[in-house]
Amino acid sequence: MSFRDDWDSYPSRAAARRAAARHLHPDRGGDPARFVRALEQIDRRFPAARSADIASETAIVATRPRFARHAARLLARVRRPVRHGRRVRYITL
């Protein structure tokens, strides 16, 4: 076989499943039964993540609201020093 079908050599479940899909997926000319067997072997080799791991991966990260980000950017722009020496391009009437 041209790829590593010993699933122990892959660092993670996702990496092993990607390799199996790359080489065995029916859309790429592979055998569907062999592809399903490979996915089952991978799932047995890499058990499902613990619920604590899943919770930490799907945790919502607190960020600034969009208007606060724009306000911060606007304040930074206002605080920039004024460049002197530019000519005034308007006419006093």
N, C-alpha and C positions, 0 to 999 in steps of 0.2 A: 504494500500500500504506500502511496506517496505522502501520506500525512500520518501524524501520530495518532493511532487509534487506541493507545493505552491512555485512558483519560486521567490517570494519576499524574502524568507529566504536565498537565495544563494547570496554570496557577489558580484559576477560578472556574466556577460553573459556567459563567457567561463566555469565557474564552473557549472552553471546550465545546459549548453549544454552537458558537460561531464557526469553529473549525468543522464541526460535523455538518452544519448547514452549507458551508462553502464547498465541501467535497461530496456530500451524499444527498443533497436536496434534489427532489424529482425535477424541479424546474431547470436544474443544471445537468440533467441526464443521469441522476442517481436512481437507485432502486428505493421506492417508497418504504418497503418493509425493512430494509437495512437502515434507512434513516430513522425510522421509528424505534428500532432496536437500539441504535446508538444513543438516541435521546433518553431512552429508558435507562441505559447503562450509566449515562452521565448523571441522571437524577438520583440513581442509587449511590453513585460515587460521591456526589456533592449533595448532602442532605439540605433540606429547606432551611433558610435562615431562621434564627430564633426571632420571636416576636419583638424582643428588645432591639435587635439589629434593624428590623424592618421599621420600627417606630422611629429610630434615630435617623434612618435614611429618608423617611418621609416627613420629618419634622419641618414645621414652617419656620423659616428664619425671619426674624424681625428686621424690617428695612424701613427707611424713611418713606413717607408717602410721596407720591410723585410731585405734588405741589411744593413740598418742603425741599426736594432736590432742586427744583427749578428756582425756588426762592434763594437757596444757598448760592446757586450759580449766578443769579442776578446780583446778589449782594457782593459777590467777589468781583463782578464786572464793575460795579459802582465804586468799589474801593480802590480800583486801579488808579495810579497817579495820572494826572492830566499832563499830556505832552504839550510843552510850550514851544513856541517858535513856528507854529503852523499859521499860515495866512488865513485871515477871515475871508470867506467866499460869499459874502452877502453885501448888499448895498444898503446903507442907511438912507431912508427916505425922509 
